[in-house]
Amino acid sequence: MSTTRNSQPSQATTVIIQEKIKQIEEKYQVTILYACESGSRAWNFASPNSDYDIRFIYAHQPAWYLQVDKEYQRDVIELPIVDEYDINGWELQKSLKLLKKSNPTLLEWISSPIVYRNIKGFKQEANALSDKYFCARSCFYHYQHMAKNNYREHLKQSTVRLKKYFYVLRPLFAMRWLEKKLTKIPMQFNELLNSMCDNKQVRSLIEELLIIKESVDEKYYQPAQPMLNKYIENELNNIEQRAQTLDKNIKDYHAINQFFIRWLGQ
């Protein structure tokens, strides 16, 4: 099947992004431990004009964590979108609390195939830690919510935005993966499609839509696909009780705390 040609940033774009990362460090007096691409480029179904969704994990100097009023300090850095660069990040302690809960957004960040910064192997250690705390049930609820909301809000009209099909299909296949594999979700959409879609007609139609998406604007609209909508509705109707069979996360904070101490002074 087709692979998206526009997902990987050029060398020139990578240099620009890495310079922006350095500027954030200087402006906010933080250390960015890890930075990556999130969203459609990381999922490998970007359009030619897709934004660069740059996400990062950062740490303050150790003294910042010793403030009595630290709970009133912001634990995110969010920059306004300029040109095609959408950049924001989470503070290390916030990130680790979310990792403890197996937050799917964070898991996708540290699994991204497009990496702009990876200090001393942070990505590899964070991934190993996320394996220890992985909770399929938490992830399942996240993707269920995403699939249902995107379908209800964007795909029930006669003409729909093409990209929204993939914002429903990816979480649907992610839920299937969680049930069958009980492991973290692959970032590449192609892998999910090929391994989790057992309807050949539907898979063929999705492959055709992927080819179209490679060459059209992010805001491209087209007629809704009745066969695909029916497939999505059947999947959504059959998932309500399936999360109950998946394990909960009941692990303690010991490994998280050790990781935090190790990376705080980097």
Backbone as CSV, one residue per row, in Angstrom:
resi,resn,N_x,N_y,N_z,CA_x,CA_y,CA_z,C_x,C_y,C_z
1,MET,0.830,-1.195,0.000,0.000,0.000,0.000,0.865,1.246,0.000
2,SER,0.254,2.413,-0.147,0.976,3.672,-0.202,1.575,4.027,1.149
3,THR,2.715,4.693,1.129,3.257,5.305,2.332,3.299,6.803,2.121
4,THR,2.993,7.559,3.150,2.871,8.990,2.998,4.224,9.619,2.734
5,ARG,4.320,10.416,1.675,5.603,10.993,1.272,5.949,12.237,2.067
6,ASN,4.952,12.877,2.701,5.165,14.201,3.277,5.423,14.187,4.775
7,SER,5.514,13.033,5.390,5.556,12.972,6.838,6.902,13.403,7.412
8,GLN,7.992,12.960,6.831,9.303,13.247,7.381,9.714,14.694,7.106
9,PRO,10.186,15.418,8.119,10.657,16.785,7.880,11.959,16.778,7.088
10,SER,12.163,17.798,6.289,13.420,17.925,5.568,14.545,18.279,6.537
11,GLN,15.761,18.157,6.059,16.895,18.509,6.904,16.846,19.981,7.285
12,ALA,16.465,20.830,6.336,16.380,22.265,6.622,15.319,22.552,7.687
13,THR,14.171,21.876,7.592,13.113,22.062,8.589,13.562,21.568,9.956
14,THR,14.261,20.449,9.991,14.761,19.911,11.252,15.700,20.904,11.928
15,VAL,16.561,21.542,11.153,17.481,22.548,11.701,16.699,23.712,12.310
16,ILE,15.648,24.160,11.620,14.818,25.253,12.134,14.169,24.853,13.457
17,ILE,13.631,23.652,13.506,12.952,23.178,14.716,13.941,23.058,15.869
18,GLN,15.114,22.533,15.619,16.104,22.400,16.672,16.570,23.759,17.182
19,GLU,16.621,24.745,16.309,16.962,26.101,16.746,15.844,26.670,17.621
20,LYS,14.603,26.394,17.283,13.479,26.847,18.103,13.533,26.203,19.490
21,ILE,13.937,24.946,19.554,14.080,24.253,20.838,15.120,24.961,21.706
22,LYS,16.237,25.330,21.126,17.280,26.049,21.873,16.762,27.402,22.365
23,GLN,15.988,28.079,21.538,15.449,29.381,21.924,14.493,29.255,23.109
24,ILE,13.702,28.190,23.133,12.790,27.953,24.259,13.594,27.729,25.539
25,GLU,14.655,26.944,25.453,15.496,26.701,26.635,16.045,28.012,27.195
26,GLU,16.515,28.872,26.317,17.102,30.135,26.754,16.043,31.068,27.342
27,LYS,14.896,31.130,26.705,13.852,32.046,27.158,13.273,31.627,28.505
28,TYR,13.037,30.330,28.685,12.360,29.852,29.895,13.321,29.274,30.928
29,GLN,14.602,29.253,30.617,15.625,28.740,31.538,15.300,27.311,31.975
30,VAL,15.099,26.462,30.990,14.807,25.048,31.239,15.729,24.194,30.382
31,THR,15.745,22.904,30.680,16.449,21.939,29.843,15.419,21.064,29.155
32,ILE,15.416,21.059,27.836,14.511,20.181,27.094,15.202,18.841,26.923
33,LEU,14.666,17.842,27.590,15.258,16.504,27.608,14.919,15.721,26.351
34,TYR,13.749,16.024,25.796,13.252,15.231,24.672,12.280,16.070,23.871
35,ALA,12.381,15.997,22.554,11.440,16.697,21.668,11.166,15.820,20.457
36,CYS,9.931,15.829,20.001,9.533,14.911,18.933,8.417,15.521,18.094
37,GLU,8.059,14.800,17.053,6.897,15.121,16.236,5.704,14.316,16.733
38,SER,4.564,14.972,16.823,3.328,14.303,17.229,2.315,14.459,16.104
39,GLY,1.179,13.770,16.200,0.126,13.964,15.222,0.365,13.265,13.898
40,SER,-0.188,13.843,12.823,-0.287,13.129,11.545,1.067,12.793,10.933
41,ARG,2.074,13.627,11.148,3.396,13.298,10.609,3.983,12.077,11.310
42,ALA,3.820,11.993,12.605,4.313,10.830,13.345,3.490,9.583,13.037
43,TRP,2.194,9.791,12.727,1.329,8.658,12.399,1.476,8.221,10.941
44,ASN,2.190,9.027,10.161,2.485,8.729,8.758,1.253,8.835,7.852
45,PHE,0.404,9.850,8.125,-0.628,10.165,7.135,-0.805,11.681,7.009
46,ALA,0.333,12.366,6.906,0.304,13.820,6.778,-0.147,14.254,5.394
47,SER,-0.768,15.423,5.331,-1.048,16.100,4.069,0.148,16.989,3.723
48,PRO,0.228,17.458,2.491,1.374,18.303,2.121,1.532,19.538,3.001
49,ASN,0.421,20.094,3.492,0.506,21.316,4.291,0.230,21.071,5.773
50,SER,0.422,19.847,6.237,0.229,19.559,7.661,1.201,20.375,8.508
51,ASP,0.730,20.833,9.665,1.610,21.514,10.609,2.672,20.551,11.130
52,TYR,3.716,21.134,11.684,4.674,20.359,12.471,4.235,20.464,13.932
53,ASP,3.758,19.363,14.478,3.269,19.320,15.856,4.429,18.893,16.753
54,ILE,5.164,19.869,17.247,6.393,19.604,17.997,6.064,19.574,19.482
55,ARG,6.393,18.482,20.132,6.095,18.308,21.549,7.389,17.980,22.302
56,PHE,7.464,18.439,23.554,8.712,18.220,24.282,8.465,18.040,25.780
57,ILE,9.453,17.455,26.435,9.464,17.263,27.887,10.667,18.029,28.424
58,TYR,10.433,18.859,29.422,11.506,19.717,29.918,11.612,19.654,31.440
59,ALA,12.775,20.055,31.944,13.009,20.122,33.388,13.528,21.501,33.760
60,HIS,13.073,22.002,34.905,13.637,23.215,35.478,14.931,22.868,36.216
61,GLN,15.607,23.898,36.679,16.729,23.686,37.581,16.203,23.116,38.902
62,PRO,17.015,22.303,39.603,16.515,21.648,40.834,15.880,22.610,41.832
63,ALA,16.382,23.850,41.940,15.834,24.791,42.924,14.356,25.079,42.674
64,TRP,13.909,25.013,41.426,12.507,25.283,41.106,11.584,24.305,41.831
65,TYR,12.045,23.081,42.008,11.221,22.038,42.619,11.184,22.137,44.141
66,LEU,11.956,23.052,44.705,12.006,23.205,46.159,11.203,24.397,46.642
67,GLN,10.484,25.049,45.764,9.677,26.200,46.154,8.418,25.761,46.901
68,VAL,8.083,26.489,47.935,6.890,26.178,48.715,5.627,26.350,47.868
69,ASP,5.645,27.347,46.979,4.450,27.645,46.189,4.529,27.053,44.785
70,LYS,5.308,25.976,44.618,5.510,25.407,43.293,4.197,24.985,42.632
71,GLU,3.209,24.587,43.441,1.964,24.110,42.846,1.232,25.205,42.084
72,TYR,1.630,26.471,42.309,0.991,27.570,41.588,1.751,27.954,40.316
73,GLN,2.871,27.294,40.070,3.670,27.580,38.884,3.162,26.759,37.690
74,ARG,3.258,27.323,36.510,2.818,26.606,35.310,3.731,25.421,35.042
75,ASP,3.120,24.312,34.613,3.902,23.118,34.303,3.800,22.752,32.830
76,VAL,3.476,23.745,32.008,3.467,23.578,30.553,4.089,24.824,29.924
77,ILE,4.645,24.637,28.741,5.100,25.750,27.911,4.347,25.645,26.593
78,GLU,3.568,26.670,26.286,2.746,26.664,25.072,3.074,27.899,24.249
79,LEU,3.479,27.684,23.027,3.804,28.787,22.133,2.668,28.984,21.137
80,PRO,2.405,30.215,20.737,1.399,30.448,19.686,1.869,29.806,18.384
81,ILE,0.924,29.318,17.608,1.267,28.704,16.328,1.738,29.796,15.369
82,VAL,2.931,29.629,14.848,3.510,30.573,13.904,3.871,29.812,12.642
83,ASP,3.409,30.306,11.508,3.601,29.620,10.238,3.050,28.206,10.359
84,GLU,3.895,27.194,10.230,3.426,25.804,10.292,3.930,25.075,11.534
85,TYR,4.402,25.833,12.548,5.006,25.224,13.727,4.086,25.356,14.943
86,ASP,3.616,24.227,15.421,2.763,24.139,16.610,3.617,23.490,17.704
87,ILE,4.042,24.286,18.695,5.052,23.823,19.643,4.548,23.974,21.069
88,ASN,4.573,22.902,21.836,4.322,22.994,23.275,4.923,21.797,23.998
89,GLY,5.100,21.955,25.308,5.746,20.892,26.073,5.249,20.813,27.497
90,TRP,5.567,19.697,28.137,5.177,19.424,29.520,6.412,19.304,30.395
91,GLU,6.287,19.824,31.605,7.364,19.736,32.597,7.561,18.273,33.019
92,LEU,8.770,17.932,33.430,9.134,16.537,33.702,8.251,15.884,34.753
93,GLN,8.019,16.562,35.879,7.215,15.957,36.940,5.775,15.729,36.486
94,LYS,5.216,16.698,35.781,3.874,16.528,35.222,3.854,15.333,34.275
95,SER,4.875,15.229,33.429,4.942,14.142,32.458,4.974,12.790,33.143
96,LEU,5.732,12.689,34.222,5.853,11.401,34.908,4.568,11.023,35.644
97,LYS,3.849,11.996,36.158,2.552,11.699,36.764,1.590,11.148,35.708
98,LEU,1.655,11.704,34.501,0.813,11.205,33.411,1.292,9.838,32.930
99,LEU,2.599,9.629,32.921,3.121,8.311,32.539,2.646,7.250,33.525
100,LYS,2.607,7.595,34.814,2.113,6.667,35.839,0.676,6.237,35.521
101,LYS,-0.104,7.141,34.933,-1.497,6.839,34.574,-1.611,6.247,33.175
102,SER,-0.470,6.008,32.530,-0.446,5.463,31.171,-1.182,6.385,30.204
103,ASN,-0.895,7.670,30.308,-1.545,8.653,29.451,-1.166,8.412,27.993
104,PRO,-2.122,8.131,27.118,-1.799,7.760,25.734,-1.094,8.852,24.944
105,THR,-1.435,10.117,25.206,-0.758,11.201,24.494,0.734,11.185,24.794
106,LEU,1.080,11.058,26.063,2.494,11.004,26.439,3.160,9.751,25.880
107,LEU,2.477,8.620,25.920,3.041,7.387,25.372,3.344,7.550,23.882
108,GLU,2.489,8.268,23.182,2.738,8.488,21.753,3.939,9.405,21.546
109,TRP,4.069,10.413,22.400,5.246,11.284,22.274,6.539,10.477,22.354
110,ILE,6.646,9.664,23.379,7.929,8.977,23.593,8.089,7.759,22.680
111,SER,7.065,7.482,21.871,7.183,6.430,20.858,7.355,7.014,19.454
112,SER,7.388,8.322,19.354,7.405,8.964,18.034,8.617,8.532,17.215
113,PRO,8.416,8.277,15.923,9.541,7.930,15.052,10.341,9.147,14.584
114,ILE,9.829,10.357,14.854,10.508,11.584,14.433,10.954,12.333,15.688
115,VAL,12.251,12.321,15.938,12.809,12.859,17.180,13.733,14.029,16.861
116,TYR,13.531,15.153,17.572,14.355,16.342,17.370,15.388,16.538,18.478
117,ARG,15.137,15.972,19.648,16.060,16.083,20.782,15.889,14.839,21.651
118,ASN,17.001,14.244,22.055,16.949,13.048,22.900,18.217,13.014,23.758
119,ILE,18.203,13.764,24.843,19.391,13.895,25.679,19.711,12.568,26.366
120,LYS,20.908,12.089,26.143,21.457,10.923,26.860,20.515,9.724,26.867
121,GLY,19.785,9.525,25.782,18.910,8.362,25.691,17.644,8.466,26.517
122,PHE,17.156,9.692,26.730,15.926,9.876,27.513,14.775,9.062,26.934
123,LYS,14.624,9.085,25.613,13.518,8.378,24.967,13.531,6.893,25.325
124,GLN,14.677,6.266,25.255,14.776,4.829,25.506,14.429,4.503,26.961
125,GLU,14.921,5.315,27.892,14.629,5.055,29.311,13.166,5.331,29.630
126,ALA,12.625,6.386,29.045,11.218,6.695,29.286,10.312,5.613,28.716
127,ASN,10.665,5.068,27.558,9.876,3.985,26.986,9.911,2.740,27.864
128,ALA,11.083,2.429,28.396,11.189,1.269,29.294,10.332,1.475,30.540
129,LEU,10.329,2.698,31.066,9.510,2.993,32.237,8.027,2.903,31.897
130,SER,7.655,3.366,30.718,6.247,3.317,30.325,5.766,1.876,30.165
131,ASP,6.651,0.965,29.787,6.279,-0.453,29.716,5.895,-0.978,31.096
132,LYS,6.615,-0.541,32.099,6.351,-0.992,33.470,4.982,-0.520,33.961
133,TYR,4.594,0.690,33.545,3.350,1.268,34.046,2.204,1.179,33.042
134,PHE,2.420,0.481,31.951,1.406,0.451,30.903,0.084,-0.122,31.397
135,CYS,-1.000,0.567,31.057,-2.348,0.140,31.433,-3.236,0.171,30.198
136,ALA,-3.584,-0.988,29.694,-4.391,-1.074,28.475,-5.768,-0.442,28.667
137,ARG,-6.339,-0.561,29.859,-7.678,-0.025,30.082,-7.695,1.505,29.955
138,SER,-6.718,2.168,30.566,-6.653,3.624,30.469,-6.539,4.071,29.019
139,CYS,-5.697,3.400,28.260,-5.521,3.741,26.853,-6.795,3.485,26.063
140,PHE,-7.457,2.379,26.358,-8.686,2.015,25.644,-9.727,3.121,25.796
141,TYR,-9.941,3.602,27.030,-10.942,4.657,27.252,-10.590,5.922,26.479
142,HIS,-9.303,6.254,26.437,-8.854,7.441,25.704,-9.218,7.325,24.224
143,TYR,-8.881,6.207,23.596,-9.133,6.043,22.173,-10.625,5.883,21.882
144,GLN,-11.355,5.284,22.810,-12.803,5.180,22.640,-13.442,6.571,22.598
145,HIS,-13.051,7.407,23.534,-13.573,8.775,23.583,-13.223,9.528,22.303
146,MET,-11.995,9.385,21.839,-11.544,10.075,20.635,-12.339,9.629,19.411
147,ALA,-12.506,8.325,19.252,-13.214,7.799,18.092,-14.674,8.234,18.084
148,LYS,-15.344,8.114,19.218,-16.762,8.451,19.284,-17.000,9.939,19.037
149,ASN,-16.190,10.779,19.647,-16.385,12.219,19.486,-16.111,12.680,18.060
150,ASN,-15.026,12.199,17.489,-14.703,12.618,16.128,-15.734,12.123,15.128
151,TYR,-16.237,10.910,15.348,-17.258,10.407,14.425,-18.545,11.225,14.542
152,ARG,-18.974,11.453,15.773,-20.225,12.182,15.999,-20.143,13.615,15.463
153,GLU,-19.007,14.274,15.653,-18.896,15.694,15.324,-18.511,15.969,13.871
154,HIS,-17.875,15.003,13.204,-17.284,15.327,11.908,-17.679,14.422,10.734
155,LEU,-18.231,13.250,10.992,-18.417,12.309,9.886,-19.873,11.953,9.592
156,LYS,-20.810,12.687,10.154,-22.216,12.341,9.943,-22.903,13.226,8.909
157,GLN,-22.120,14.087,8.267,-22.678,14.926,7.220,-22.480,14.252,5.865
158,SER,-23.137,14.794,4.844,-22.985,14.213,3.503,-21.611,14.518,2.908
159,THR,-21.024,15.648,3.326,-19.681,16.008,2.902,-18.813,16.167,4.148
160,VAL,-17.673,15.536,4.148,-16.865,15.491,5.366,-15.417,15.858,5.060
161,ARG,-14.711,16.254,6.095,-13.290,16.554,5.975,-12.527,15.236,5.971
162,LEU,-11.742,15.002,4.941,-11.084,13.712,4.761,-10.226,13.325,5.962
163,LYS,-9.461,14.249,6.513,-8.546,13.922,7.602,-9.283,13.346,8.810
164,LYS,-10.573,13.715,8.973,-11.304,13.252,10.145,-11.568,11.750,10.104
165,TYR,-11.607,11.168,8.913,-11.734,9.711,8.862,-10.571,9.046,9.596
166,PHE,-9.380,9.592,9.431,-8.212,8.973,10.043,-8.137,9.258,11.546
167,TYR,-8.795,10.331,11.980,-8.861,10.614,13.410,-9.938,9.767,14.104
168,VAL,-10.703,9.028,13.339,-11.612,8.021,13.888,-11.034,6.618,13.710
169,LEU,-10.483,6.353,12.532,-9.986,5.008,12.237,-8.784,4.630,13.090
170,ARG,-7.868,5.574,13.286,-6.693,5.215,14.080,-7.081,4.796,15.513
171,PRO,-7.898,5.557,16.236,-8.291,5.080,17.561,-9.103,3.788,17.539
172,LEU,-9.913,3.572,16.492,-10.640,2.303,16.412,-9.677,1.123,16.312
173,PHE,-8.680,1.235,15.444,-7.706,0.156,15.313,-6.828,0.053,16.562
174,ALA,-6.611,1.185,17.230,-5.840,1.167,18.474,-6.558,0.344,19.544
175,MET,-7.876,0.478,19.621,-8.632,-0.305,20.610,-8.549,-1.798,20.302
176,ARG,-8.625,-2.145,19.036,-8.473,-3.555,18.657,-7.097,-4.081,19.063
177,TRP,-6.079,-3.244,18.825,-4.709,-3.626,19.183,-4.602,-3.885,20.689
178,LEU,-5.186,-3.001,21.472,-5.119,-3.142,22.925,-5.758,-4.449,23.388
179,GLU,-6.870,-4.794,22.789,-7.542,-6.042,23.159,-6.723,-7.270,22.790
180,LYS,-6.134,-7.233,21.608,-5.450,-8.420,21.096,-4.010,-8.537,21.584
181,LYS,-3.328,-7.389,21.711,-1.897,-7.403,22.004,-1.562,-7.040,23.448
182,LEU,-2.425,-6.206,24.065,-2.174,-5.699,25.425,-0.823,-5.010,25.527
183,THR,-0.424,-4.310,24.470,0.828,-3.566,24.461,0.575,-2.170,23.922
184,LYS,1.578,-1.320,24.009,1.448,0.053,23.519,1.156,0.075,22.020
185,ILE,0.480,1.139,21.599,0.004,1.266,20.224,1.152,1.664,19.301
186,PRO,1.313,0.991,18.169,2.302,1.448,17.182,1.940,2.839,16.674
187,MET,2.940,3.653,16.413,2.672,4.996,15.921,2.235,4.976,14.455
188,GLN,2.819,4.121,13.658,2.545,4.116,12.223,1.136,3.595,11.930
189,PHE,0.342,4.398,11.250,-1.020,4.003,10.920,-1.049,2.751,10.044
190,ASN,-0.098,2.637,9.133,-0.069,1.478,8.238,-0.010,0.168,9.004
191,GLU,0.770,0.146,10.073,0.895,-1.081,10.859,-0.429,-1.440,11.522
192,LEU,-1.118,-0.449,12.051,-2.424,-0.703,12.654,-3.426,-1.178,11.609
193,LEU,-3.443,-0.504,10.479,-4.392,-0.863,9.419,-4.167,-2.294,8.945
194,ASN,-2.950,-2.644,8.656,-2.662,-3.963,8.094,-2.894,-5.093,9.079
195,SER,-2.708,-4.829,10.355,-2.831,-5.904,11.338,-4.195,-5.962,12.020
196,MET,-4.946,-4.852,11.999,-6.183,-4.811,12.766,-7.455,-4.675,11.927
197,CYS,-7.337,-4.409,10.641,-8.529,-4.304,9.785,-8.668,-5.583,8.979
198,ASP,-9.614,-6.441,9.345,-9.768,-7.735,8.691,-10.818,-7.728,7.585
199,ASN,-11.375,-6.549,7.296,-12.334,-6.404,6.208,-11.580,-5.893,4.977
200,LYS,-11.401,-6.747,3.972,-10.572,-6.395,2.817,-11.129,-5.214,2.033
201,GLN,-12.440,-5.153,1.899,-13.042,-4.035,1.160,-12.804,-2.715,1.881
202,VAL,-12.980,-2.739,3.180,-12.756,-1.526,3.973,-11.289,-1.124,3.921
203,ARG,-10.412,-2.102,4.058,-8.979,-1.783,4.022,-8.591,-1.185,2.670
204,SER,-9.126,-1.734,1.595,-8.833,-1.204,0.266,-9.320,0.234,0.120
205,LEU,-10.511,0.519,0.638,-11.045,1.875,0.571,-10.169,2.832,1.379
206,ILE,-9.734,2.411,2.561,-8.883,3.264,3.398,-7.559,3.556,2.693
207,GLU,-7.020,2.565,2.017,-5.772,2.771,1.279,-5.962,3.800,0.160
208,GLU,-7.111,3.764,-0.484,-7.406,4.755,-1.527,-7.498,6.162,-0.920
209,LEU,-8.115,6.265,0.237,-8.233,7.567,0.900,-6.870,8.075,1.357
210,LEU,-6.003,7.181,1.758,-4.646,7.584,2.143,-3.901,8.202,0.967
211,ILE,-4.053,7.601,-0.200,-3.397,8.133,-1.404,-3.910,9.538,-1.713
212,ILE,-5.222,9.730,-1.578,-5.788,11.057,-1.803,-5.223,12.054,-0.792
213,LYS,-5.170,11.640,0.461,-4.729,12.555,1.522,-3.290,13.018,1.316
214,GLU,-2.473,12.203,0.665,-1.084,12.580,0.416,-0.955,13.832,-0.437
215,SER,-1.972,14.134,-1.235,-1.828,15.190,-2.234,-2.803,16.346,-2.063
216,VAL,-3.633,16.322,-1.027,-4.631,17.380,-0.881,-4.388,18.193,0.385
217,ASP,-5.023,19.330,0.432,-4.938,20.239,1.568,-5.542,19.611,2.822
218,GLU,-5.067,20.056,3.995,-5.608,19.580,5.271,-7.111,19.824,5.396
219,LYS,-7.606,20.849,4.733,-9.025,21.196,4.849,-9.872,20.588,3.737
220,TYR,-9.318,19.645,3.011,-10.017,19.031,1.878,-11.281,18.300,2.340
221,TYR,-12.392,18.588,1.662,-13.670,17.915,1.930,-14.015,16.995,0.760
222,GLN,-14.739,15.938,1.072,-15.204,15.026,0.039,-16.496,14.372,0.501
223,PRO,-17.221,13.689,-0.397,-18.443,13.002,0.029,-18.132,11.932,1.076
224,ALA,-19.048,11.779,2.008,-18.909,10.716,3.003,-18.923,9.353,2.318
225,GLN,-18.315,8.374,2.961,-18.203,7.024,2.417,-19.141,6.089,3.189
226,PRO,-20.311,5.749,2.627,-21.304,4.960,3.369,-20.747,3.637,3.903
227,MET,-19.975,2.931,3.099,-19.440,1.651,3.560,-18.510,1.843,4.755
228,LEU,-17.702,2.865,4.698,-16.763,3.127,5.782,-17.492,3.609,7.034
229,ASN,-18.511,4.438,6.842,-19.297,4.892,7.983,-20.002,3.730,8.675
230,LYS,-20.532,2.813,7.883,-21.193,1.648,8.478,-20.198,0.801,9.265
231,TYR,-19.006,0.623,8.718,-17.963,-0.135,9.419,-17.631,0.543,10.751
232,ILE,-17.473,1.862,10.731,-17.143,2.602,11.955,-18.259,2.473,12.978
233,GLU,-19.509,2.623,12.533,-20.638,2.530,13.459,-20.719,1.148,14.092
234,ASN,-20.487,0.112,13.317,-20.500,-1.249,13.872,-19.414,-1.425,14.923
235,GLU,-18.242,-0.895,14.632,-17.148,-0.990,15.597,-17.483,-0.240,16.884
236,LEU,-18.002,0.961,16.749,-18.334,1.759,17.936,-19.432,1.104,18.763
237,ASN,-20.385,0.490,18.104,-21.486,-0.161,18.831,-21.041,-1.400,19.586
238,ASN,-19.896,-1.952,19.196,-19.446,-3.196,19.813,-18.366,-3.009,20.871
239,ILE,-18.058,-1.762,21.220,-16.924,-1.566,22.125,-17.307,-1.170,23.546
240,GLU,-18.576,-0.908,23.781,-18.972,-0.309,25.054,-18.470,-1.074,26.282
241,GLN,-18.552,-2.376,26.261,-18.195,-3.158,27.441,-16.805,-3.784,27.383
242,ARG,-16.108,-3.584,26.283,-14.867,-4.325,26.104,-13.747,-3.866,27.021
243,ALA,-13.764,-2.612,27.430,-12.702,-2.112,28.310,-12.710,-2.803,29.669
244,GLN,-13.879,-3.302,30.094,-13.970,-3.934,31.409,-13.107,-5.185,31.533
245,THR,-12.728,-5.762,30.419,-11.919,-6.984,30.456,-10.432,-6.684,30.586
246,LEU,-10.052,-5.405,30.497,-8.647,-5.031,30.529,-8.212,-4.657,31.940
247,ASP,-6.938,-4.851,32.221,-6.405,-4.624,33.560,-6.364,-3.145,33.924
248,LYS,-6.486,-2.882,35.238,-6.279,-1.535,35.761,-4.804,-1.352,36.128
249,ASN,-4.423,-0.089,36.312,-3.052,0.229,36.711,-3.016,0.440,38.218
250,ILE,-2.302,-0.415,38.952,-2.253,-0.301,40.417,-0.814,-0.236,40.921
251,LYS,0.131,0.079,40.056,1.544,0.090,40.436,1.871,1.328,41.258
252,ASP,2.940,1.217,42.112,3.330,2.336,42.971,4.242,3.314,42.232
253,TYR,4.729,4.318,42.967,5.501,5.400,42.365,7.015,5.180,42.449
254,HIS,7.492,4.074,42.999,8.921,3.944,43.282,9.778,4.153,42.032
255,ALA,9.497,3.440,40.977,10.313,3.550,39.765,10.191,4.937,39.133
256,ILE,9.003,5.528,39.222,8.795,6.885,38.723,9.677,7.867,39.478
257,ASN,9.697,7.750,40.810,10.502,8.655,41.623,11.987,8.514,41.318
258,GLN,12.444,7.298,41.138,13.854,7.075,40.824,14.218,7.695,39.477
259,PHE,13.329,7.567,38.536,13.551,8.149,37.212,13.617,9.670,37.317
260,PHE,12.712,10.263,38.082,12.672,11.705,38.241,13.969,12.236,38.841
261,ILE,14.456,11.586,39.885,15.704,12.013,40.536,16.880,11.905,39.566
262,ARG,16.873,10.821,38.792,17.986,10.614,37.861,18.067,11.705,36.800
263,TRP,16.916,12.151,36.296,16.902,13.087,35.168,16.821,14.543,35.577
264,LEU,16.577,14.808,36.846,16.363,16.188,37.275,17.598,17.069,37.062
265,GLY,18.765,16.522,37.270,19.971,17.330,37.180,20.656,17.330,35.842
266,GLN,20.041,16.784,34.815,20.709,16.663,33.513,20.843,18.024,32.820
